Amino acid sequence: MIIDTHAHLDFPDFKDDIDVVIKRAEEVGVEYIINVGTSVGTSVKSLELAKNYDHIYASVGIHPNAASNVSTDDWLRLEALAVEDKVVAIGETGLDYYRDRSKKEDQQRLFLKHIELAERHHLPVIIHNREASEDCLEIVRQYSGRVNGVIHCFAGSKDDAKEFLEHGFYISFAGPITFPKAENLREALKAVPVEKLLLETDCPFLAPQPKRGKRNEPSYLQCTIPVLAELYKLSEEDIKRITSLNAMTLFGIGHSEAEPEIAYVIRNSLYLNITSRCPNKCIFCSRETAPYVKGHYLGTDNEPTVDALKDAIGDPSGYEEVVFCGFGESTERLDVLKEIAGYLKEKGSKVRLDTNGLGDLINGRSICEELNGLIDTICISLNTNIEEEYQKLCHSEYDGQAYPALISFIKKARDHIPDVMVSIVGMPGIDVEACRKIAEDLGVRFRVREYNNVG
């Protein structure tokens, strides 16, 4: 599935072949399109499109370039459109200081009216920000936690991106992210977790590099997705799945009952979700609030049988590795873990276990010896260099026993498993270098996992 979250199919550029354009989009997997209004007239047309095509939704707004010419009647008409079925966002609104078409004061006043309209109707806001980041952020700060949305066709700095994210916004990049000289955009993208990324064309404008100079259209997202996949070091399917979930979450479209996955693919690795049980409730874990990893739904109270896992695994030969890593702690089901790992080794698979390192406490015995020959790589969550801080971060049911048992587990793993790595989450306040020193002293590899980036 692909979702184009920002299109202008109502523009005259598409008047002669709109059905053909929509068909081409469907053929490459574009299942939903949000058509974005830039005036009262285009907002009306966006809503007409949404009513004529089941998979198109509308956003209504007035572009900042027109801010100085908006009448009271215009605004009343826009307010009336906001309550229509299939209107899923307010905008395009924001600030544009690149062209001197409307006074800055008028733009800011209109931007505030849009945000307040979005807040009243509990809708996200689609923000246009061109060479106006300082003022745009100043306004967004006033509504932080009250309104969310997307900064569309992002063209700001990495620091700008970070602050918009802090205020709950998603960020989308259009065709320019594919341009050879767009290093500034690709640098900004580094600040955007893929869980906060949306796809957009902004068609008919800003076609991606392979189509540059042509009229842009939703099907051209197939040219942008490979570039994003390369930048995020994910597969194209990962990008499609994750950004689609992001769009459905933000705009409330296309939702269906998610079926929990017990075997799921990220990049070219197969992950196994064998339990939701875990003795820790880590403050950085989204297990209990948003049980998704890279667009895969993992929330389940049912634990899969060995046979169900084998069926879900299928032929494992095509994967780089198979990883025990769901939203629970796999050593909670040690017998199942060992049986499936043995099955995978018989198939010639490389097997990795991601664990909190509390398996000895969970099972009441030393377990690393039992994993010898079954696990090729083990990644153990260290999380901190300070024993007292561990409980504040991880809220383990084992309390003061947890951190010493974790360190002991790492030492045992080093003696029984070929490749051992300890990891931390790069949260503010964590002494990365002190944690690295622990890994060096223990003779194991070290990894810093990005905060709010799971999988």
N, C-alpha and C positions, 0 to 999 in steps of 0.2 A: 504494500500500500504506500502511496505517495500523497501528500496533501500540500497543495499550493495555498499558502496562507495569505497571499497578497497578489491579486490580479485585478486588471481593469478591462475585463472583456466587454464592458458596455461602451468602450471608447470607439470612435468612428473607424479606427484601424481594423476592427473585426466585423464591420457591418455586412460585408459581402460573403464571409465564410465562417461565421461563428459556429455552426454545427460541425463543420469539418475540423475546426480547431479543437472543439470539445472531444470529438471522436479520436483525434490523434492523441490527445491527453489520456483518454481512457485506454488506448492501446498500449501505452507505456506504463500503465499502472497508477495514473493519477485518479484517485477515487473521490476526492473532495477538493473543492475550490472555494475560497472565500473571496468574493468580489467586493472591492473596497470603494466606497463613495468618496468623492473629493469635493462635492458640492451638493446642494439640495437636489438638483436635476440628476446627477449621476447616482446619488443615493437611491432615488426613485427607480432608476434603471437597474441598479444592482438588485433591488428587491424584486423587480419584475423578472430578472434572470433567475433569481433564487426560486421564485414561484414556478417558473417554467421548466427548471431542471432540478430533479430531486437531490443531486449531489452538489449543488451550488448553494452557498449561504452568503448572506449579505452583511456588510458593515456600513454604517451611515455616519457621515461626517463632512466637514468643510475644511479644505486644505488651508494651511496658514497663509499661503500666497494671496488668498481672497479675503483675508480677515478684515481689511479696512472697508470692504464693501458689503458686509453682511447686515441685512436689515432685521428688524424685529420679527417681521413675517417669515423671513428665511429660517430664523431660529425656531419659531413656533412649529413650522412645518417639519423641521428636523426632529424636534422633540416628539412629534406625533409618529414619525417613522420608527423611532427607537423602540416602540412597544410592539411593533409588528412581529408576527411569527417569522422565523428564519433570519431575523436580525440577531447576530451573535457577537457583535462588537460595536464600539463607538470609535469613529475615526474613518479616514485618516485625519489626524490633527497633530498639533505640535508647533514647532518653530522652524522657520527657514530664513536665515540671515544671508544666504548666498545671493539671492536676488532681492532687490529693493522694491518688491511689489506691494507690500503692506507694512505699515509702521510696526516697529517692534512692540510698542505698547498694545496695539490692536491684536497682534498675534498672541501675546501673552494673555490678554483678557479672554480671547476666544478659546485658547487652549484650556484655561481654567474652567470655562463653561462646559467644555467637552468632558473634562475629568469629572466634574460634579454630576453631569448627566450619566456618565458611566457608573459612578458610585450609587446614584439613586436607583438605577435599574440592575445593579449587580452584574454589569457586563465588563469585559476587558476593554482596554483602550489601545488602539493602534497608533503609535507615535512616529511622526516624521521629525527627524532632527538633522538639520543641515547647517553646519558651522554655527551651532547655537548650544553646544553642550552645557556650558556653564549655567545659562538661564534655564535650559530644559531640566537639568538636574535640580536646580533650585525649586522649581515648581513641583517636580516629582517628589522631592523630599517632604513637602507639605502633606502629601497623601500616602506616605509610606505605610504599608500595612492595611490600607483601606481600599486601594485600587491596584489591580495588576494589569498586565497586558504585554505588548511586544514593542521593542524598538526596531522598526522595520528598516530594511535596507541599510544596515548599520554602516556608518562611515566615520565613527569616532575613534578615540584612542583606547588602548588596553585599560587604562585607569578608568576611563568613562564606562567601559563595558563592565568593569568590576563593580562600580557603584550602582549602575542600573540593575545589575543582578542582585545586589544587596537589598534593593527596594522591591524585589519580587518579580522583576520583569524577565521575560524571555527576550532573546535576540535573534534576529534573522539576517542572513546575508544573501544578497541577490547575485546576479551574474558577475559583477566585478570581482568577487572572491576568486574567480578563475583567471583573471587577467594576469599576464606575466609580471607586470610591474606593481601589482597590488600587495607588496610586502607589508605595508602598513595595516591592511585589513587582515592579512594572515597572522600578523603579530597580535592584533586585537582578538582574533578567534581563539588564541591560546588561553585567554582568560575566561572563555565561555565553556562550561561543562556541556557535554553533548546532551545531557538531560534538560538543558535550558535553550537548546537550539531549535529553530524552526526553519522550514524551507519556504522560499518565496521566489517568484519571478519578477514581480512588479511590472508584468507585461502590460503594454507593448514595449516597455523600455528595458534597457540594460540586459540585452541578450548575453549569455555566457560566451567565452572565448571562441569555441568552435562555430558559433552562429553570430559572432560579433558583427554589428552593422545591419543585421536583419531585424525584422519585427520579432520581438520576443513573444513566447506563448508557453502555456503550462507544460507542454510535452518536452520543452527544452530543459526542464529540471533533470532529465537524464544526463545532461552534460555537466551539471553542477555536482550531482551526487558523488561521482567518482573522485572529484577533487576533495570534497569534504571527507570522504572515506580515507583518502591518503593522509590528509592533515590530522585526522583523529586516530589514525592507525586502527581503523575498524573496517569491516567489510561494507560493501554497498548495501547489503540487506540489513546490516545493523543500523546504518544511517536511516534507511527508509522506515524501519520498525520503530526506532526510538523517536524520530521527529514526528511520526504520525501519532504516537501516544502523547507526545508533548502537545501537539495541536488539538487532539481530542480532549485532553485535560483542560487546556486553557479556554477553548471555545465551546466546550460542551457538545461536541458533534460526534456522531458515529459510534457512540458507546454501545457495547454489548457486554453481556456477562463474561468476564474473563475466566478461562479455564486454567487452573494452576498447572504449570509445566514441571515435570520431574526430570526432563532432559532438555537442555536448551543450548543453542549455539551462539557463541560470541567469537568474532573473527573466524579462525579455523580450529577452535577448541570446543569440545563438548563438555558441558557442565552438568553435574548431577545434583538434584535437589532432593535429598533423601529424608529430611526431617525439618520441622520448624522449631524443634526444641533447642534451647540453648541456656546454659546457666548464667549467662551474662546479659545485661541490658545496656549495651554501650550507647553513649550519648550521640555517637555519630552513625549509628545503625538505623536504617529506616524500616526495619522488619515489622514493627508494630504500627507504623503510620502510613507508609507507602511501599507495600511489598512488591516493588518492581526493580529489576536489574536490567539495564540496557534494553528496556522495552518489554522484557519478559515478566509475566505475572507469576510470582512464586508463592503467594499466600495460600497455604493449605493447612488444614488440621489433620488430614489423612496422610498416613505414612505409606509409601508405595512398597509393595512386596518385591522380593527378589525377581520373580517372574515379570512383574510389571516393569521393573527397571531394565531388565534384559530386552524386553519388547521395545521400550522407549529408546534404548541405545541403538538397536539395529546393528548394522555393520560399522564398527568403530574404526576401520582401517583408514578411512579418509581424513581423520582428524590428526592434528599435530600432537594433541594430548587430550586425555579425559581427566576432568577435574572434579573432585568432590568439593563442591562449594555452592550451597544453596543459601537460604536465609537462616538455617539452623546450624548447629554444630554436629558434623557428621559422626564424630566419635560417640555421640549419644546412642548410635546404632552400630556399635563396633562389629557385631557379627555380620550384619548386612554389608557394611563397608568392606570387611575382609573378603566376603564371598564374591562381591561384585568386582573388587580389585583383582582377585585371583582369576576370575572369568576374563577380565580385560587383559591381564598379563598373558593368559593362554592365547588370546587373539593377537598378541604382539603389540599391544598399545602401551604408550607411555602414560603413566598415571601420576597425578599430582593430588595432594591433599592440602586444602587450606583450612587451618584450624586455629582455635583460640589457645591451644596448648594446655588445656585443662583435662585432657583425656584420662590421665591417671586418676584424678579426683573423681571424675564422672564414673569410671569403671571400677574404682577401688583397687586398682593394681597397676603395675607398670605395663604399658601397652606397646612401646616402641619396638620391643623384640618381636611382637606379633605382626608388626607391619613390615618387618624385614623381608625383602624380596617381593613385596606387593606394591610398595610406594616408591617411585623414582625420585620425586621431589616433594618436599613438605615445606609449606609456607606458614609460619607461626606468628600470630599477632602479638608483638611485644608491647606496642602502644605507648610505653613510657619507660624512662630510666629510674623512676622513683616509685618505690613500693607503695607509699601512702597515696600517691596520686592515682595509682591503678584503680583503686576502688571507686574514686570519684569519677573516673572515666567510664569504667566498665560495669559498675554496680553488680559485681558477681555474688551469686548466692553463697559462694565459699568464703566470702569476706577476706580476712587476713591470710587464709591459707592459699589464696589464688596466686599471688605473684611469686612466692617461693616455689610453688609447684610448677608454674610456668617456666621459670629459669631452669629448674631440674629437668623438665621435659625437653627443653632445647638441648641440654647436654646429652641426654639419652638419645635423642633423635640424631644428633651428630655421630653417634657411635653405630647406629643401625640403618640409617637411610642415606643413600648416596649424595643427595643434594639437599642441603638445609638452608633455608632463608628465614630471617625474621623481618617483620614489617612494622611500620608505624603509620598512622594517619597524620598527615602534615597539618595538624590543627594549630591555631595560634596558641602560644604558650608551651608547646612541646619542644624540648631541647633535642633537636635532631642529632647534633654532633655527639652528645652524651649517649644517645641510643646507638649511634653508629659505633661508638667505642665499645659498648657492650657486645655488639655483634663481632667486632674484631677480636675482642678478648676471648669470645667463645669459639672463634674460628669458623663462623658461618657467614653467609651472604646477608646483605642488608638492602632493604627497599623502603622508600618513602611513598606511600600511597596518597594520591591527591584527595584532599578533603572534599566531600560531597561527590566523589566520583567512584561509584561501585561497579565492579566487573571489568 
